Amino acid sequence: MSKRKWTDQDFVEAVRTSFSYAQVIAKLHLRVAGSNYDTVKRKIEELHLCSAKA
């Protein structure tokens, strides 16, 4: 497992300025792939960045 190259603050900024998971992933310079979608979704939940549940 590789060490992440972004901080929680980088992540929060990427989420704040994005309209999709793919945009968040791209802004963090990650590959747009299934496992990275899972990571983004999990981290959004962990940092309580979602305002409503679908």
N, C-alpha and C positions, 0 to 999 in steps of 0.2 A: 504494500500500500504506500503510495507516495504522499508526502507531506503537502498539505494545501498551501497555496501561494497567496491567499487572500485573507484579510482579517474580517472579523465580524462587522467592523465599520464599513469596509469595502462592500461586504454583502448587503448591508442595510441600504447603502447608497445605490447599489445595482437594482435592488428591489424597488426602491422609491422612484427610480427613473425609468422603469421598464413596464411594458404592457403585457409581457408574456414570460413564461418560464424560459423559453428559448433566448429571449433578450437578456435575461439575468445570466444565464449560462455563458453567453457570448461575451458579456461585459466582464465576466470573471476569467475570461480566456480559457474556457474549458471546451471540450468537444461536446457538440450537441448530440448526446447519446442517452439511452434509457437510464443508466445508473446515475448520471448527473441530474436528470430530472428528479429522481428519487432523493438525491442529496439536497437539491434546492427545496423541494417540498418539505422535507424533514427539518431543514434549517429554518425555514419560514415559521413552521410550527414551534420549534424550539425557542426562537427569539420573539414569539408572539407578534409577528408582523401581519398576520391576517386579521381583517376586521370582521369577516363573516364566514361562516361555513357554508359550503355548497350543499 
